[in-house]
Amino acid sequence: MATDIKDTIHAVDAAALMGLLPARPRLLALGEPTHGEDTLLELRNELFRQLVEQEGYRTIALETDCLRGLVVDDHVTSGTGTLDEVMEHGFSHGWGVSAANRELVRWMRAYNEGRPAAERLRFAGFDGPLEITGAESPRQALAALHGYLAARVDADLLPCTADTLDELLDTDDRWTEPAAMMDPARSVGRSDEAGRLRLLADDLVALLDEQRPHLTTVSSPDEWDRACLYGRTALGLLRYHHWTADTSPARLARLVAVRDQMMSRNLLALADRGPTFVYAHNAHLQREKSSMRMGGRPLEWWSAGALVDAELDEEYAFVAMALGTIRHQGVDTPPPDTLEGLLYALSEERCVVEARRLAAVLGDGRPAPRVSPWFGYAPLDPAHLAAGDGLVFVRDVPRR
């Protein structure tokens, strides 16, 4: 069997990834099982460069705040801001400190220098303005959407004034109260003001849709795309805050589902713009239901990848990533009866695996699930192997 398994293993490069697929997908997603390891991000960078040069991909989308990502996109496309400023303000989750993320932004800016707009690389965050501890105020998205519409349509068509939005929003710290994540009573999400804002946001997005023939005539494509992003984000944030204030047993499941739904809408919008390389956690990109424990409860929800796959079908491709060791986090050599252990014994430092073919070789002898000793690493569920389009295996992840 070892020889048959070795036949499913290839060197890692963009050509090997594309060789797994029947055609170039509009969204090519590469997942990771843990965050914050520059070894994995450097591999991501290398694959993106190859996809740009060999396959015509022009956009990379990362699991970071979609509004902050506009800061990065402005920099790589037009040089707005310094690299230090962009790394400080353009990434959420603290990922602006990553050397690999910094190198990605620097390379994209250098690639775009002197190129016509149609050939420039684009950067996108596709996560909502969310952190584990809570969500941002919807002020930025609502104000930007209202400002876009106010500048382009008759004032009588607007459902409210900017001052009304400001009055209902009040101070941002009401929305970003950290204690609200564990205590629904501390959330503003079901206040009378939040309810009115949800209705106004819905009316603003409806007006955006109703006026599309006019708005796309008087706006650049980027202006239109950003207005739609502001609308999706405003509605998503208000929905997220609404469920933060919920007291039912469904509360946490609804929160994680709302987040991935926001991600999926952003990814579909990027797919409409052109072929995009997506990088995020496996749990956000897989086709199966995702699961985790939070607040002592088991949670299940449909991932962004599952939602996107339901719309794009073969134009969405998902390649998972699995790891051998992360010794500095206590993740040592995988047991030989696990999928990671099997690949650890047979593979080079990193490789691309034909996932479905490997699943067929293993047949009923499915490997045992690996148990992670560290909460920050989620081993690949061997039951999901055949549902992916491929697998990237990295044998060892050293400390950086």
HELIX and SHEET records of a PDB file:
HELIX    1   1 ALA A    2  LYS A    6  1                                   5    
HELIX    2   2 ALA A   14  GLY A   19  1                                   6    
HELIX    3   3 ASP A   38  GLU A   55  1                                  18    
HELIX    4   4 GLY A   69  SER A   78  1                                  10    
HELIX    5   5 LEU A   83  HIS A   89  1                                   7    
HELIX    6   6 TRP A   95  VAL A   97  5                                   3    
HELIX    7   7 ALA A   99  ASN A  112  1                                  14    
HELIX    8   8 ALA A  117  GLU A  119  5                                   3    
HELIX    9   9 ARG A  139  ALA A  150  1                                  12    
HELIX   10  10 ALA A  155  LEU A  157  5                                   3    
HELIX   11  11 ALA A  162  LEU A  169  1                                   8    
HELIX   12  12 ASP A  172  ARG A  174  5                                   3    
HELIX   13  13 PRO A  178  MET A  181  5                                   4    
HELIX   14  14 PRO A  184  ARG A  186  5                                   3    
HELIX   15  15 ASP A  192  GLU A  210  1                                  19    
HELIX   16  16 ARG A  212  VAL A  218  1                                   7    
HELIX   17  17 PRO A  221  THR A  244  1                                  24    
HELIX   18  18 ARG A  251  ARG A  273  1                                  23    
HELIX   19  19 ASN A  282  LEU A  285  1                                   4    
HELIX   20  20 ALA A  304  LEU A  312  1                                   9    
HELIX   21  21 ASP A  313  GLU A  315  5                                   3    
HELIX   22  22 ARG A  327  GLN A  329  5                                   3    
HELIX   23  23 LEU A  339  LEU A  346  1                                   8    
HELIX   24  24 ALA A  355  LEU A  362  1                                   8    
HELIX   25  25 PRO A  382  ALA A  387  5                                   6    
SHEET    1   A 8 ILE A   9  HIS A  10  0                                        
SHEET    2   A 8 ARG A 350  VAL A 353 -1                                        
SHEET    3   A 8 GLY A 390  ASP A 396 -1                                        
SHEET    4   A 8 TYR A 316  THR A 325  1                                        
SHEET    5   A 8 LEU A  27  GLU A  32  1                                        
SHEET    6   A 8 THR A 276  HIS A 281  1                                        
SHEET    7   A 8 THR A  59  ASP A  65  1                                        
SHEET    8   A 8 ARG A 122  ASP A 127  1                                        
SHEET    1   B 2 LEU A 130  GLU A 131  0                                        
SHEET    2   B 2 GLY A 134  ALA A 135 -1                                        
SHEET    1   C 2 LYS A 289  MET A 294  0                                        
SHEET    2   C 2 ARG A 297  TRP A 302 -1                                        
END                                                                             
